[in-house]
Amino acid sequence: MSLADPLVFKYNFHFENKEDIQFKIALDADTLNLITKPVKDTTGWARLDNEKCSNCPLDSKDYPNCPIAYNLTGVLPFFVDMYSFEAVKVTVRIAERVYAASTTVQQALASMMGIFMVTSKCPIMSKLKPMVRFHLPFASVEETIYRAASTYLLGQYFKYKKGETPDWDLTGLRQIYKDVQKVNIGMAARLRSLSEKDANLNALVELDVFAKEMPDNIQEELKMLAYLFE
């Protein structure tokens, strides 16, 4: 794959008694920003000042819409009438392989929602953008911790090579996830206004579980992986 080719993720949601739902997510291979054009928000749900995150650095004069909410406008309406526990078979196609899982709407949607959030140009979520280059659908907490720590440390290596001071203790990574928690709180407040059913909201909760565990438990979690390098 050349750098000119976009990164494409094709998610297919197959339900027992509903029509399949398909999403093609295209990212710019260099910037990792979303290419797929979001659907126009006609409800005001995506306005930046609607349940604005407490740590959002953006000004509504320059950014009328929340970048994350705007990215999700073409996704969330498909799930507003679903409960998080509903069963679904999901396949994810990328250029190199196909992933498949029989899971719940909550877990499947969380996997896909993460892509839209980190590629949205949100200045807080974009710090996790390098992870989307090697997106792993349906990742476990252990897999996500491994990927997050590895990706962050690789970034510190490149800082070191440029003569900058690296953060080998992962202090910055813990702060990133503390900031992400605040974003998740703000996004949860937005999602509650969309529907009485909980698939969208609980997909975010699924993502937030890791964000809450990471800052306080990263050192202990990494100790459990130390045996791999002994």
Secondary structure, DSSP 8 states (H G I E B T S, - for coil): --TTS-EEEEEEEE-SSS--EEEEEEE-TTT--B-S------SSTTBTTTT--TT----TTT-SB-HHHHHHTTTGGGGTT--TT-EEEEEEE-SS-EEEEEEEHHHHHHHHHHHHHHTS--TTGGGGGGGGGG--TT--HHHHHHHHHHHHHHHHHHHHHTT----TT-HHHHHHHHHHHHHHHHHHHHHHTT-SS-HHHHHHHHHHHHHHHHHHHHHHHHHTTGGGG-
